[in-house]
């Protein structure tokens, strides 16, 4: 996989500087405080998982990073730059991509047209073609279905398409919201294998996932959210052995 898009220079960072930092982030909407002052740090090339029950604030966190929800307080920094005054479109152009919960595939567009939408900010046709080749190498099923409408794909294939569409922008950081939701187990394995390959190519990944066992196995570090607060964090392998995590999230 080719990581940095040729029309965007790869972000230069000091070796010890996180590529994505949330500091004291709080988010309220509809009269509800959904996230309560959380701090998260993600290094370049890491896979970091956010785990927790429904309503814990995981999806809200990803949407806030992308600028889809406003901050109540706190700061979000991407490659050292405060994102407070940047739009969602600007964040995508800088190298953030979100694969939303529910996939949001355009059912009346073909697979190829869905993918091309992911590269809307880039005009280099050769680079777009190379990105498409990368997606097909990652998900060969999509290569067999390029002319099909998105609505004709299975749930797992639509998830592949949603991830592929995000990859078309060649992001620095890929945010994944519930990639296993509503997908057959055999395809879940394929999708998480692909996430591993994306990370190996140098893309930083933040994954929200209710399948805690899968999330911890796929990530290097993890944060456990509960009612909008971080209650545990650390190496994923250590959290998988934590008695409380096992009791509440792993069914042990």
ABEGO torsion letter per residue (X at the ends): XBABBAABBBBBBBAABBABBBBGBBBBBGGBBABBGBBBBBBBGBBBBBBEBBGAGAAAAAAAAAGABBBABEBBBBGGBBAAABBAAAAAAAGBBBBBBGGGBBAABBAAAAAAAAAAABABAAAAAAAAAAAAAABAAAAAAAABBAAABBAAAAAAAAAAAAAAAGBABBBBBGAABGBBAAAAAAAAAAAAAAAAAGBBBBBBBABAAAAAAABABBBBBBGGBBABBEBAAAAAABAAAAAAAAGX
